Amino acid sequence: MRALRRTLLALGAAVVIAGVVRLRGSGGTPPQRGGWRELPEDELV
């Protein structure tokens, strides 16, 4: 009986932690600078 309670407690804690991580997200704001830019013709050669 004690092992069953511990198992249920561990599963419940894992569900709560997974829910918090999912709600908070992992990304944040995307970068505001950088990325692709159009190259001038002299840089293409």
mmCIF file as Biopython writes it, N, C-alpha, C and O atoms, coordinates in Angstrom:
data_model
#
loop_
_atom_site.group_PDB
_atom_site.id
_atom_site.type_symbol
_atom_site.label_atom_id
_atom_site.label_alt_id
_atom_site.label_comp_id
_atom_site.label_asym_id
_atom_site.label_entity_id
_atom_site.label_seq_id
_atom_site.pdbx_PDB_ins_code
_atom_site.Cartn_x
_atom_site.Cartn_y
_atom_site.Cartn_z
_atom_site.occupancy
_atom_site.B_iso_or_equiv
_atom_site.auth_seq_id
_atom_site.auth_asym_id
_atom_site.pdbx_PDB_model_num
ATOM 1   N N  . MET A ? 1  ? 0.821  -1.193 0.000   1.0 0.0 1  A 1 
ATOM 2   C CA . MET A ? 1  ? 0.000  0.000  0.000   1.0 0.0 1  A 1 
ATOM 3   C C  . MET A ? 1  ? 0.870  1.264  0.000   1.0 0.0 1  A 1 
ATOM 4   O O  . MET A ? 1  ? 0.561  2.249  -0.671  1.0 0.0 1  A 1 
ATOM 5   N N  . ARG A ? 2  ? 1.945  1.209  0.756   1.0 0.0 2  A 1 
ATOM 6   C CA . ARG A ? 2  ? 2.840  2.362  0.833   1.0 0.0 2  A 1 
ATOM 7   C C  . ARG A ? 2  ? 3.496  2.644  -0.520  1.0 0.0 2  A 1 
ATOM 8   O O  . ARG A ? 2  ? 3.660  3.803  -0.903  1.0 0.0 2  A 1 
ATOM 9   N N  . ALA A ? 3  ? 3.869  1.592  -1.237  1.0 0.0 3  A 1 
ATOM 10  C CA . ALA A ? 3  ? 4.494  1.762  -2.549  1.0 0.0 3  A 1 
ATOM 11  C C  . ALA A ? 3  ? 3.501  2.371  -3.543  1.0 0.0 3  A 1 
ATOM 12  O O  . ALA A ? 3  ? 3.885  3.192  -4.376  1.0 0.0 3  A 1 
ATOM 13  N N  . LEU A ? 4  ? 2.241  1.978  -3.460  1.0 0.0 4  A 1 
ATOM 14  C CA . LEU A ? 4  ? 1.217  2.533  -4.347  1.0 0.0 4  A 1 
ATOM 15  C C  . LEU A ? 4  ? 1.039  4.025  -4.102  1.0 0.0 4  A 1 
ATOM 16  O O  . LEU A ? 4  ? 0.923  4.798  -5.053  1.0 0.0 4  A 1 
ATOM 17  N N  . ARG A ? 5  ? 1.015  4.441  -2.837  1.0 0.0 5  A 1 
ATOM 18  C CA . ARG A ? 5  ? 0.891  5.869  -2.520  1.0 0.0 5  A 1 
ATOM 19  C C  . ARG A ? 5  ? 2.080  6.652  -3.040  1.0 0.0 5  A 1 
ATOM 20  O O  . ARG A ? 5  ? 1.919  7.740  -3.593  1.0 0.0 5  A 1 
ATOM 21  N N  . ARG A ? 6  ? 3.260  6.110  -2.866  1.0 0.0 6  A 1 
ATOM 22  C CA . ARG A ? 6  ? 4.460  6.804  -3.348  1.0 0.0 6  A 1 
ATOM 23  C C  . ARG A ? 6  ? 4.450  6.922  -4.870  1.0 0.0 6  A 1 
ATOM 24  O O  . ARG A ? 6  ? 4.840  7.951  -5.423  1.0 0.0 6  A 1 
ATOM 25  N N  . THR A ? 7  ? 4.000  5.861  -5.541  1.0 0.0 7  A 1 
ATOM 26  C CA . THR A ? 7  ? 3.926  5.885  -6.996  1.0 0.0 7  A 1 
ATOM 27  C C  . THR A ? 7  ? 2.935  6.942  -7.469  1.0 0.0 7  A 1 
ATOM 28  O O  . THR A ? 7  ? 3.226  7.705  -8.390  1.0 0.0 7  A 1 
ATOM 29  N N  . LEU A ? 8  ? 1.766  6.984  -6.839  1.0 0.0 8  A 1 
ATOM 30  C CA . LEU A ? 8  ? 0.758  7.981  -7.221  1.0 0.0 8  A 1 
ATOM 31  C C  . LEU A ? 8  ? 1.245  9.396  -6.928  1.0 0.0 8  A 1 
ATOM 32  O O  . LEU A ? 8  ? 0.989  10.310 -7.711  1.0 0.0 8  A 1 
ATOM 33  N N  . LEU A ? 9  ? 1.936  9.584  -5.822  1.0 0.0 9  A 1 
ATOM 34  C CA . LEU A ? 9  ? 2.483  10.896 -5.490  1.0 0.0 9  A 1 
ATOM 35  C C  . LEU A ? 9  ? 3.527  11.326 -6.517  1.0 0.0 9  A 1 
ATOM 36  O O  . LEU A ? 9  ? 3.540  12.481 -6.943  1.0 0.0 9  A 1 
ATOM 37  N N  . ALA A ? 10 ? 4.395  10.410 -6.913  1.0 0.0 10 A 1 
ATOM 38  C CA . ALA A ? 10 ? 5.420  10.723 -7.911  1.0 0.0 10 A 1 
ATOM 39  C C  . ALA A ? 10 ? 4.784  11.045 -9.264  1.0 0.0 10 A 1 
ATOM 40  O O  . ALA A ? 10 ? 5.215  11.978 -9.943  1.0 0.0 10 A 1 
ATOM 41  N N  . LEU A ? 11 ? 3.772  10.287 -9.655  1.0 0.0 11 A 1 
ATOM 42  C CA . LEU A ? 11 ? 3.090  10.555 -10.920 1.0 0.0 11 A 1 
ATOM 43  C C  . LEU A ? 11 ? 2.369  11.896 -10.883 1.0 0.0 11 A 1 
ATOM 44  O O  . LEU A ? 11 ? 2.387  12.640 -11.864 1.0 0.0 11 A 1 
ATOM 45  N N  . GLY A ? 12 ? 1.742  12.204 -9.769  1.0 0.0 12 A 1 
ATOM 46  C CA . GLY A ? 12 ? 1.061  13.496 -9.627  1.0 0.0 12 A 1 
ATOM 47  C C  . GLY A ? 12 ? 2.040  14.659 -9.710  1.0 0.0 12 A 1 
ATOM 48  O O  . GLY A ? 12 ? 1.764  15.667 -10.361 1.0 0.0 12 A 1 
ATOM 49  N N  . ALA A ? 13 ? 3.183  14.514 -9.047  1.0 0.0 13 A 1 
ATOM 50  C CA . ALA A ? 13 ? 4.198  15.567 -9.096  1.0 0.0 13 A 1 
ATOM 51  C C  . ALA A ? 13 ? 4.718  15.743 -10.520 1.0 0.0 13 A 1 
ATOM 52  O O  . ALA A ? 13 ? 4.941  16.869 -10.966 1.0 0.0 13 A 1 
ATOM 53  N N  . ALA A ? 14 ? 4.909  14.648 -11.225 1.0 0.0 14 A 1 
ATOM 54  C CA . ALA A ? 14 ? 5.397  14.723 -12.604 1.0 0.0 14 A 1 
ATOM 55  C C  . ALA A ? 14 ? 4.378  15.431 -13.502 1.0 0.0 14 A 1 
ATOM 56  O O  . ALA A ? 14 ? 4.759  16.210 -14.376 1.0 0.0 14 A 1 
ATOM 57  N N  . VAL A ? 15 ? 3.100  15.167 -13.293 1.0 0.0 15 A 1 
ATOM 58  C CA . VAL A ? 15 ? 2.053  15.818 -14.085 1.0 0.0 15 A 1 
ATOM 59  C C  . VAL A ? 15 ? 2.042  17.319 -13.803 1.0 0.0 15 A 1 
ATOM 60  O O  . VAL A ? 15 ? 1.933  18.124 -14.729 1.0 0.0 15 A 1 
ATOM 61  N N  . VAL A ? 16 ? 2.153  17.697 -12.541 1.0 0.0 16 A 1 
ATOM 62  C CA . VAL A ? 16 ? 2.148  19.123 -12.188 1.0 0.0 16 A 1 
ATOM 63  C C  . VAL A ? 16 ? 3.352  19.827 -12.793 1.0 0.0 16 A 1 
ATOM 64  O O  . VAL A ? 16 ? 3.215  20.911 -13.361 1.0 0.0 16 A 1 
ATOM 65  N N  . ILE A ? 17 ? 4.523  19.228 -12.678 1.0 0.0 17 A 1 
ATOM 66  C CA . ILE A ? 17 ? 5.743  19.844 -13.225 1.0 0.0 17 A 1 
ATOM 67  C C  . ILE A ? 17 ? 5.646  19.957 -14.738 1.0 0.0 17 A 1 
ATOM 68  O O  . ILE A ? 17 ? 6.015  20.985 -15.305 1.0 0.0 17 A 1 
ATOM 69  N N  . ALA A ? 18 ? 5.154  18.914 -15.399 1.0 0.0 18 A 1 
ATOM 70  C CA . ALA A ? 18 ? 5.010  18.964 -16.855 1.0 0.0 18 A 1 
ATOM 71  C C  . ALA A ? 18 ? 4.019  20.055 -17.261 1.0 0.0 18 A 1 
ATOM 72  O O  . ALA A ? 18 ? 4.236  20.747 -18.256 1.0 0.0 18 A 1 
ATOM 73  N N  . GLY A ? 19 ? 2.944  20.214 -16.507 1.0 0.0 19 A 1 
ATOM 74  C CA . GLY A ? 19 ? 1.972  21.262 -16.812 1.0 0.0 19 A 1 
ATOM 75  C C  . GLY A ? 19 ? 2.554  22.654 -16.659 1.0 0.0 19 A 1 
ATOM 76  O O  . GLY A ? 19 ? 2.298  23.534 -17.481 1.0 0.0 19 A 1 
ATOM 77  N N  . VAL A ? 20 ? 3.342  22.858 -15.601 1.0 0.0 20 A 1 
ATOM 78  C CA . VAL A ? 20 ? 3.966  24.168 -15.387 1.0 0.0 20 A 1 
ATOM 79  C C  . VAL A ? 20 ? 4.949  24.478 -16.505 1.0 0.0 20 A 1 
ATOM 80  O O  . VAL A ? 20 ? 4.964  25.594 -17.024 1.0 0.0 20 A 1 
ATOM 81  N N  . VAL A ? 21 ? 5.762  23.510 -16.879 1.0 0.0 21 A 1 
ATOM 82  C CA . VAL A ? 21 ? 6.740  23.723 -17.953 1.0 0.0 21 A 1 
ATOM 83  C C  . VAL A ? 21 ? 6.028  24.018 -19.266 1.0 0.0 21 A 1 
ATOM 84  O O  . VAL A ? 21 ? 6.462  24.874 -20.036 1.0 0.0 21 A 1 
ATOM 85  N N  . ARG A ? 22 ? 4.947  23.316 -19.514 1.0 0.0 22 A 1 
ATOM 86  C CA . ARG A ? 22 ? 4.211  23.522 -20.772 1.0 0.0 22 A 1 
ATOM 87  C C  . ARG A ? 22 ? 3.540  24.895 -20.816 1.0 0.0 22 A 1 
ATOM 88  O O  . ARG A ? 22 ? 3.524  25.548 -21.859 1.0 0.0 22 A 1 
ATOM 89  N N  . LEU A ? 23 ? 2.989  25.327 -19.686 1.0 0.0 23 A 1 
ATOM 90  C CA . LEU A ? 23 ? 2.327  26.628 -19.657 1.0 0.0 23 A 1 
ATOM 91  C C  . LEU A ? 23 ? 3.322  27.778 -19.761 1.0 0.0 23 A 1 
ATOM 92  O O  . LEU A ? 23 ? 3.050  28.786 -20.413 1.0 0.0 23 A 1 
ATOM 93  N N  . ARG A ? 24 ? 4.472  27.623 -19.117 1.0 0.0 24 A 1 
ATOM 94  C CA . ARG A ? 24 ? 5.476  28.678 -19.174 1.0 0.0 24 A 1 
ATOM 95  C C  . ARG A ? 24 ? 6.098  28.769 -20.543 1.0 0.0 24 A 1 
ATOM 96  O O  . ARG A ? 24 ? 6.464  29.856 -20.991 1.0 0.0 24 A 1 
ATOM 97  N N  . GLY A ? 25 ? 6.222  27.644 -21.214 1.0 0.0 25 A 1 
ATOM 98  C CA . GLY A ? 25 ? 6.854  27.634 -22.527 1.0 0.0 25 A 1 
ATOM 99  C C  . GLY A ? 25 ? 8.359  27.682 -22.391 1.0 0.0 25 A 1 
ATOM 100 O O  . GLY A ? 25 ? 8.897  27.928 -21.311 1.0 0.0 25 A 1 
ATOM 101 N N  . SER A ? 26 ? 9.021  27.446 -23.493 1.0 0.0 26 A 1 
ATOM 102 C CA . SER A ? 26 ? 10.484 27.417 -23.442 1.0 0.0 26 A 1 
ATOM 103 C C  . SER A ? 26 ? 11.107 28.449 -24.356 1.0 0.0 26 A 1 
ATOM 104 O O  . SER A ? 26 ? 12.323 28.641 -24.341 1.0 0.0 26 A 1 
ATOM 105 N N  . GLY A ? 27 ? 10.284 29.117 -25.154 1.0 0.0 27 A 1 
ATOM 106 C CA . GLY A ? 27 ? 10.835 29.999 -26.171 1.0 0.0 27 A 1 
ATOM 107 C C  . GLY A ? 27 ? 11.111 31.411 -25.721 1.0 0.0 27 A 1 
ATOM 108 O O  . GLY A ? 27 ? 12.257 31.857 -25.786 1.0 0.0 27 A 1 
ATOM 109 N N  . GLY A ? 28 ? 10.131 32.113 -25.279 1.0 0.0 28 A 1 
ATOM 110 C CA . GLY A ? 28 ? 10.290 33.525 -25.013 1.0 0.0 28 A 1 
ATOM 111 C C  . GLY A ? 28 ? 10.063 34.317 -26.291 1.0 0.0 28 A 1 
ATOM 112 O O  . GLY A ? 28 ? 9.366  33.859 -27.196 1.0 0.0 28 A 1 
ATOM 113 N N  . THR A ? 29 ? 10.647 35.496 -26.363 1.0 0.0 29 A 1 
ATOM 114 C CA . THR A ? 29 ? 10.456 36.312 -27.554 1.0 0.0 29 A 1 
ATOM 115 C C  . THR A ? 29 ? 11.481 35.943 -28.612 1.0 0.0 29 A 1 
ATOM 116 O O  . THR A ? 29 ? 12.633 35.667 -28.276 1.0 0.0 29 A 1 
ATOM 117 N N  . PRO A ? 30 ? 11.097 35.932 -29.875 1.0 0.0 30 A 1 
ATOM 118 C CA . PRO A ? 30 ? 12.053 35.629 -30.938 1.0 0.0 30 A 1 
ATOM 119 C C  . PRO A ? 30 ? 13.055 36.770 -31.093 1.0 0.0 30 A 1 
ATOM 120 O O  . PRO A ? 30 ? 12.775 37.896 -30.684 1.0 0.0 30 A 1 
ATOM 121 N N  . PRO A ? 31 ? 14.198 36.497 -31.668 1.0 0.0 31 A 1 
ATOM 122 C CA . PRO A ? 31 ? 15.196 37.553 -31.847 1.0 0.0 31 A 1 
ATOM 123 C C  . PRO A ? 31 ? 14.650 38.686 -32.709 1.0 0.0 31 A 1 
ATOM 124 O O  . PRO A ? 31 ? 13.946 38.450 -33.691 1.0 0.0 31 A 1 
ATOM 125 N N  . GLN A ? 32 ? 14.983 39.914 -32.332 1.0 0.0 32 A 1 
ATOM 126 C CA . GLN A ? 32 ? 14.487 41.080 -33.036 1.0 0.0 32 A 1 
ATOM 127 C C  . GLN A ? 32 ? 15.443 41.544 -34.130 1.0 0.0 32 A 1 
ATOM 128 O O  . GLN A ? 32 ? 15.062 42.333 -34.994 1.0 0.0 32 A 1 
ATOM 129 N N  . ARG A ? 33 ? 16.673 41.060 -34.098 1.0 0.0 33 A 1 
ATOM 130 C CA . ARG A ? 33 ? 17.668 41.470 -35.091 1.0 0.0 33 A 1 
ATOM 131 C C  . ARG A ? 33 ? 18.321 40.237 -35.673 1.0 0.0 33 A 1 
ATOM 132 O O  . ARG A ? 33 ? 18.187 39.135 -35.142 1.0 0.0 33 A 1 
ATOM 133 N N  . GLY A ? 34 ? 19.034 40.433 -36.775 1.0 0.0 34 A 1 
ATOM 134 C CA . GLY A ? 34 ? 19.734 39.314 -37.393 1.0 0.0 34 A 1 
ATOM 135 C C  . GLY A ? 34 ? 18.859 38.600 -38.397 1.0 0.0 34 A 1 
ATOM 136 O O  . GLY A ? 34 ? 17.809 39.109 -38.790 1.0 0.0 34 A 1 
ATOM 137 N N  . GLY A ? 35 ? 19.281 37.444 -38.804 1.0 0.0 35 A 1 
ATOM 138 C CA . GLY A ? 35 ? 18.506 36.664 -39.757 1.0 0.0 35 A 1 
ATOM 139 C C  . GLY A ? 35 ? 18.981 36.875 -41.182 1.0 0.0 35 A 1 
ATOM 140 O O  . GLY A ? 35 ? 20.134 37.238 -41.415 1.0 0.0 35 A 1 
ATOM 141 N N  . TRP A ? 36 ? 18.094 36.648 -42.126 1.0 0.0 36 A 1 
ATOM 142 C CA . TRP A ? 36 ? 18.435 36.741 -43.537 1.0 0.0 36 A 1 
ATOM 143 C C  . TRP A ? 36 ? 18.476 38.197 -43.974 1.0 0.0 36 A 1 
ATOM 144 O O  . TRP A ? 36 ? 17.732 39.036 -43.466 1.0 0.0 36 A 1 
ATOM 145 N N  . ARG A ? 37 ? 19.353 38.477 -44.920 1.0 0.0 37 A 1 
ATOM 146 C CA . ARG A ? 37 ? 19.385 39.797 -45.528 1.0 0.0 37 A 1 
ATOM 147 C C  . ARG A ? 37 ? 19.725 39.634 -46.997 1.0 0.0 37 A 1 
ATOM 148 O O  . ARG A ? 37 ? 20.384 38.673 -47.394 1.0 0.0 37 A 1 
ATOM 149 N N  . GLU A ? 38 ? 19.271 40.578 -47.795 1.0 0.0 38 A 1 
ATOM 150 C CA . GLU A ? 38 ? 19.535 40.520 -49.223 1.0 0.0 38 A 1 
ATOM 151 C C  . GLU A ? 38 ? 20.975 40.957 -49.471 1.0 0.0 38 A 1 
ATOM 152 O O  . GLU A ? 38 ? 21.425 41.972 -48.939 1.0 0.0 38 A 1 
ATOM 153 N N  . LEU A ? 39 ? 21.701 40.171 -50.293 1.0 0.0 39 A 1 
ATOM 154 C CA . LEU A ? 39 ? 23.094 40.482 -50.588 1.0 0.0 39 A 1 
ATOM 155 C C  . LEU A ? 39 ? 23.193 41.395 -51.801 1.0 0.0 39 A 1 
ATOM 156 O O  . LEU A ? 39 ? 22.455 41.230 -52.773 1.0 0.0 39 A 1 
ATOM 157 N N  . PRO A ? 40 ? 24.108 42.359 -51.741 1.0 0.0 40 A 1 
ATOM 158 C CA . PRO A ? 40 ? 24.363 43.153 -52.942 1.0 0.0 40 A 1 
ATOM 159 C C  . PRO A ? 40 ? 25.023 42.288 -54.021 1.0 0.0 40 A 1 
ATOM 160 O O  . PRO A ? 40 ? 25.594 41.240 -53.717 1.0 0.0 40 A 1 
ATOM 161 N N  . GLU A ? 41 ? 24.945 42.722 -55.269 1.0 0.0 41 A 1 
ATOM 162 C CA . GLU A ? 41 ? 25.456 41.911 -56.363 1.0 0.0 41 A 1 
ATOM 163 C C  . GLU A ? 41 ? 26.958 41.676 -56.260 1.0 0.0 41 A 1 
ATOM 164 O O  . GLU A ? 41 ? 27.435 40.618 -56.669 1.0 0.0 41 A 1 
ATOM 165 N N  . ASP A ? 42 ? 27.716 42.631 -55.728 1.0 0.0 42 A 1 
ATOM 166 C CA . ASP A ? 42 ? 29.160 42.440 -55.651 1.0 0.0 42 A 1 
ATOM 167 C C  . ASP A ? 42 ? 29.550 41.363 -54.633 1.0 0.0 42 A 1 
ATOM 168 O O  . ASP A ? 42 ? 30.663 40.841 -54.706 1.0 0.0 42 A 1 
ATOM 169 N N  . GLU A ? 43 ? 28.692 41.022 -53.709 1.0 0.0 43 A 1 
ATOM 170 C CA . GLU A ? 43 ? 28.990 39.962 -52.727 1.0 0.0 43 A 1 
ATOM 171 C C  . GLU A ? 43 ? 28.581 38.586 -53.255 1.0 0.0 43 A 1 
ATOM 172 O O  . GLU A ? 43 ? 28.937 37.574 -52.650 1.0 0.0 43 A 1 
ATOM 173 N N  . LEU A ? 44 ? 27.853 38.523 -54.349 1.0 0.0 44 A 1 
ATOM 174 C CA . LEU A ? 44 ? 27.409 37.242 -54.882 1.0 0.0 44 A 1 
ATOM 175 C C  . LEU A ? 44 ? 28.512 36.499 -55.610 1.0 0.0 44 A 1 
ATOM 176 O O  . LEU A ? 44 ? 28.429 35.281 -55.765 1.0 0.0 44 A 1 
ATOM 177 N N  . VAL A ? 45 ? 29.537 37.196 -56.057 1.0 0.0 45 A 1 
ATOM 178 C CA . VAL A ? 45 ? 30.597 36.574 -56.844 1.0 0.0 45 A 1 
ATOM 179 C C  . VAL A ? 45 ? 31.666 35.994 -55.969 1.0 0.0 45 A 1 
ATOM 180 O O  . VAL A ? 45 ? 32.638 35.430 -56.473 1.0 0.0 45 A 1 
#
